[in-house]
Amino acid sequence: MADTGAGTKTRAWHRYRNLPKNVLALSLVSLLNDTSSEIIYPVLPAFLALSLGASPFAIGLIEGFAESVASILKLFSGYLSDRFGTRKLPVFLGYSLAAVTRPFLAFVTSWPQVLVVRMTDRVGKGIRGAPRDALIADSVPPSERGFAFGFNRASDHLGAVFGPLASFALLSIFAANTQNPTIREYQQVFLFASIPVVLGLIVIAFFVKERDKPAADAAPVAPPNLSLRGFDGNFKRFLFVIAIFTLSNSTDAFLLLRAGQSGISPVILPLLWMTLHVSKVVSSLIGGDLSDRVGRKKLIVAGWLIYALVYVGFGFASEAWHAWVLFIVYGTYFGLTEGVEKAFVADMVPEDKRGTAYGLYNLAFGITVFPASLLFGLAWNQFGAATAFLASGGVSLLAILLLTTVKTEAKT
C-alpha cells in the first residue's frame, strides 16, 4: 500500500512538472492578479454599505453590471484572437488596464464612482479572459485539458488566499477601529492593490509565448465568424444551460454581506474570503484531474448541486459559524466547475474556433449575470435575504435538469 501511495504522488508530481511553460506562466499571472484583486474585493461590500451608504440593490447593480460588461467583451476579444491569430497581446492589454484602474478606488467618495472603477477594471478582464483560456487550451493535449485548467484555477484561487491576508494585515495596521474602518482607512488599503498585477505584466512579457503554428496552417483558411453558425447544436444547448444557471449566480458580494449579518466583523471578512479560496485551491486541483478521468458533465452536475445547497443554507444562516461552514463548502463548487467547464468547451469545438467559443461561453454568462445580481438585490430589498437565496437555489436546480440534455462526446 505504501508503494502505491508513493507511486501516485510520483505520477502527480510528474504531471505538474511537465505542464507546458505557457500554462505555468499564465497560472503565475493569475495568482498575482488575483492577489491584487482580492486585496480589494472582500472588504468592498462593507466599504460600500457602511462607508458609502450603498443598499443591497446598489451593490448588485455595481457587481452585476461590471461582470456583465466583462463577459460580453470576452466574446469580441476571443473572436479577434482567432481572427488575427494572436493571444498574447490582448492578455497583456487586459492585465495592464487592471493595473492602471484599481488604485482609483483610493479616491472614490460615492458608490456611482465605485461602479465606474469596477466597470473599467472588468473591461480589462473582458479583454484578456477568452484569449488566455484559448492559449491554455492550445498548449495542452485533450487528455490533459482538465488538469491544466484545474491547475490554472487553483493558482488563481491561491492568489485569492494571499490577497485577503494582505487586506487583513493592511486593515489591521491602518484602521483605528477594526469594527468600523473609515473611508480613508479603506482607501489606504486599496492603494496597494496594483503592485502584484504589475509583476504579472512582467511575467507575460518575458515568459508567455504564442503557440507556433504548424506549416500546414499557413494555407489560406476561411476566417472565423462572430456568430453561432459555425457551432453545432450541442454546444449551443450548453450555452443556453449556462445562461440559465447564471440567473441563479449573483455576485458573491451578497454572500459577504450575509456573512456580516451573521456576526462576522469587517476586518475578519478577508479571512473568511481567504478560507473560501483555500477550499477552491484544493478542490480545483482535484476537480480538474477527475474530469479527465470520470468525465466533465458529472463533475459540473455535482458542483451545481453543491451550489444550490449552499444558497439554501445561506437563506437560513444566522450565526457566524454558519457562514464559515458554508463558505468552505461553497469553495468545492468552484473546484468542480470552473476549470472543468472551460475544458468542456475545448472538447466541443475545433482548435481554430476556441477563442470565439470561449467568447460565446462568457457571453452566455454575461447576458444573465447582470439581471441575476440585480434581481437578487431587488428580492433582498423587497422580501428579505432568505427569499432571495432560496429562489437562486431553485433556479440552479432547474439548470441541472437541463444540463442532462447536453452530450459529452469530445471533438477529435
N, C-alpha and C positions, 0 to 999 in steps of 0.2 A: 504493500500500500504506500509506503514511503517513497518507493521508486516512481510509482505512478504520479504521486503529487509533485515530485521533483521534475518529472518529465513534462507535466502540464505547465509548471512555472517556466521551464526552459522554452517550451513552444511559445508561450505568451510573450516572453522577453524577445524571442526571435522575431515575432510579428511586429512588435514595437520598433525594434532596431532596424527592421527592413522597410519601414514605411518610407515612401518617397520623400525627397527633400522638400518638395513643394508642400506636401501635407504637413510636415514638421514645421516649416517656416510659417505657413498660414495659421497653424494652430498656435504658435507662439504669438503671432499678431493678434489673434482672437483673445488670447489670455491677457495681453497688455491692454487692448481696447476695452475689454470688459472690466478690468481693474479700474480703468478711468471712469467708465460709465457707472459702475456700481459704488463709487465713492459718493455719487450724487443720488442715485435712484432710491435707495432705502429710506432716506430722510426727506425726499421730495414731497410725498403726501403730507407728512406732518408740517413741513415748511409751508406748503400751500394752505392747509387747513388752519393751522394755529397762528402762523405769522402773517399770512396774506388774506385770511378770511375766506378762502375758496370753499364752495359747497361740494358735496359728492358729485353733483351734476357737472360742475366746472372741472373737477379732476377727471371725470370720464371724458369730457369734451377735449381736454388737453391731450391725454394719453391716447384716446381713440383716434383723434384726428392725426396726431403725429405718426402713429403706427400705420394708419391707413395710407398716408402720403408715402411713407417708406415702401410699403408693399406694392403700391401701384407703380412707383418709379422702377422697381425691380423688373417689371415687365419690359420697359424700354431699355434698361441697361443690359439685361440678359439678351434681348434681341440684337442690340448693337454689337455686343461682344461676339455673337455668332456671325453677324453681317460683315464685320471688319476683321474677324479672326484675332482679336486681342482681348485678353482677360486682365492682364496685369495693370494697365493704365487706369481703367475705371475703379479697380480695387484701391489703388494708391490715391486717386482723387477723392473717393468716398471717405477714406480714413482721414485724409487731410482736412476735409470740411468739418469732421467731428473735432479735430484738434483745435481748429480756429474758433468754433462756435461755443463749446462748453464753458469757457471762462466768463462768458457774458451773463451767466446765471448769478455771478457775484455782484451784478449791478441792477438786478430787477427789483421793482417795488410794487408790482401788481401781478395778478395771475394771467392777464392777457399777454404781458411781456414774457412770462414763462412759456406760454403757448407758442410764441414766435421763436424763441430759442430752441424749444424741444422740436418744433417742426423742422427747423433748419438742420438740427443735428440728425434727425431721422431722414432728411433728404440724403445726407451722406450715407446712411445705411442703405437707402434705396439704390444708390449708385453702385455700391460695392457688393451687395449681397449675392445676386444671381451670378455675376461673373466669378466671384470667389468659389461658390458652390460648383459651378461648371469646371473651374480649374482643378478642384479636388477630384471631381468625378473623372476628368480626363487623365488624371495622374495615376489611377489605380485600376487593376482588372476588376471585372464584375464580382468575382468571388471575394474581393477584399473591400468592396464599397461600404458595406455596413460598418466594418471595423474602422475604416478611415474616417467616415463621418462621425462615428461614435467618439473616436479619439479627438476630432476637432471640436465637437460639442463639449466633451469633458474638459478640454483646455480652456474653452470659453467660460465654462462654469467655474473652473479653478480661479480664473481672474475675478469672478464674482464672489469668490471666497476672500481674496486679498483686498478687493475694493471696500467691502463693508468693514473689514478690520481696520483699514486706513481711515475710513469715515468715523468709526467709533473712537479711534485714537485721537483724531483731529478734533472731534466734538468735545471729547473729554478735556482736551487742552484748552480750547477756545471758549467753551461755554461756562459761564459763572454758575448758571442754574441748569443742570442737565435735564431736569424735568420740563423746562420750558425755555429753550435757547432763543435768543433774539434774532431778528432778521440778519443783523450784521455778523453774528456768530455763525449762522448757517452759510452766509456768503463767503466767509473766510475759508470754510471747508471747500466750497465749490471752486475756488481759485486753483486748488492743487490738482484738479481733475485732468488737465491736459498733458501732464508730464508722461504718464505711461503710454498714451496713444502716440506721442511724438517718437518715442522709442520704437513703437511698432512701424512707423513710416520708414525708419532706417532699415528694419528687417526686410520690408517689402522691396525697398530699392536695391538691396545687395544680395538677397538670398532667394527671392521668388523669381522663377523663370517661366517664360511662356513655353508651352509644350511644343517640341519640334514636330512639324508636320511630316508625314511620310511623303516620299516622292510622288506616289500616286495621287496625293491630294492636290498636286499642282495643276491637275487637269481642271478645266473650267467646270463649275457646278452651278446649279441654279441657286441664287441667294435665298436665304430663309425668309419666310413671310411672317409678319407680325399678326398672326391670326391663329385660330384653332383648326383651320382647314387641313393643315399638314399632319394632324394627330388623329389617332383612332378613337373610337367611341369609348373604349375602356379608360383611356387617360382622361377624356372629357368627363366621364362619370366620376372619376376620382376627384377631379377639381370641384365638381358640384358638391360632393360629400364634404370636402374640406371647407367649402363656403358655409355649409350648414353647421358643421361642428364649430366653426369660428364664431357663429352667432352666440354660442354659449361661453366663448373665451374672451371675456372682457379683461381690461388691464389689471395686472397684479397689484396696482396701486390700491385697489379696493381691498385686497387681502391684507395689505399693510395697515390700511385704515381700520379694518375689522380687528386686527391684532391689537391696535391701540385701544379700541373699545373694550377689548378683553382684559386690559390691565397692563399691557407692556408699554413702558415709557419710551419717548422718542429716542433717547440715547441708546437704548437696548435694541431698537428696531434693526440697526445694521447687523447686530449679532444674530438676530433671528433670520435675517436675509442671508447672512453668511452660512448659517446652518442649512437653509434650503439648498444652497449651491453645493455644499459638501455632498448632500444627498444626490444632487444632479450629476456631480462628477463620477461618483461610484456607479450610479445606475446607467449613465451614458456609456461607460466602458463596457459594462455587462450587456446592455441592450444592443449596441451596435454589433458586437460579436455574436450574440444569439441570433440576430436577424439574418446573418449569413448562413446559419446552420438550421434554424427551425422555420424561417420564413418571415417576411416583413409584416404581412397583414395580421398575423396572430399577435405580434407584439404591439401593433398600433391599436388593435381592439382592446388588449389588456391595459394599455396606457390610458385610453379614453375612458374605460370603465373606472380606473383609479381616479381620474379627473372628476367624473360625476360624483363618486362617493365623497371626495374631498370637499366639493362645493356643497353637498348636502350637509357635511359636517360643519362647515363654516356657518351655515344657516342657524345652527344650534349652539355654536361656540359661545361660552360665557366666562371662561376662566383663562388665565394666561397659559396654563399648561395645555389647554385645548389647542391654542394657536401653535405652540411648539410641536406637538404631535402631528397636527395637520400639515404644517409646512414641511416636515421631514417626509411624510408620505407623498405629499404633492411633488417633491423632487423626483420620485420614481416615475411619475407620468412623463416628465421631460426626457428622462433617460430611455424610456421605451418608445418614444415617438419622434423627437426632433431629428436626430440623425437618421433614424430608420425611414421616416417619410421622405427625406432627401435621397436616400439610397433607392427607395421605391420608385421615385420619379426617374432616376437614372436608368433603372431597369426597364421602364416603359417606353423610352424614346431613343432614337438613334443619336449617335455622338454629335453630329453636326447641328442638332436642334436642341441640345441640352440647355444652352443659355436661355433660349426662348422658352423652353419648357419650365425652367426654374422661375422665369419671369411670370409665366401664366400661373404657376403654383402659388407664387406670392400675391398675384392679382386676386386669385380666389380667396386668399386670406384677407387681402386689403379691402375688398368691396364690402365685407361684413364686419371687420374688426371695429370700424368706427361706429356703425349702428349698435354693435354689441355693447361697447362701453357706454355709449350714450343712453341706450335703453336700460342698461343696468343701473346707471346713475339716476335715471328718472324713476325706476322701480324702487330704488333705495329711498329716494326723497318722498315718494307718494305712499309706499306700502311697507317700508322698513327693510332692513338688511336681510332678514331671514327669507322673505318672499323673493327677493332678487336672487339670492344664492340658490334657492330651491328651483326656481324657474330655469336658471342656467344649467343645473344638473339634469333637468328633464330634457332640454334641447340636446345635450351631449349624448344621452341615451338614444334619442332618435337617430343621430348621426351614426352611432354604432350599428344600428339595424341597416342603414343604407350602405355602410361600408361592406357588408357581406355580399353585395352585388358586384363588387369590383374584382376582376380576375387578377391572378397573381403571376401569370406567365411572364417571364422576362424576355426582352428583346435580345437576340444574339448579335 
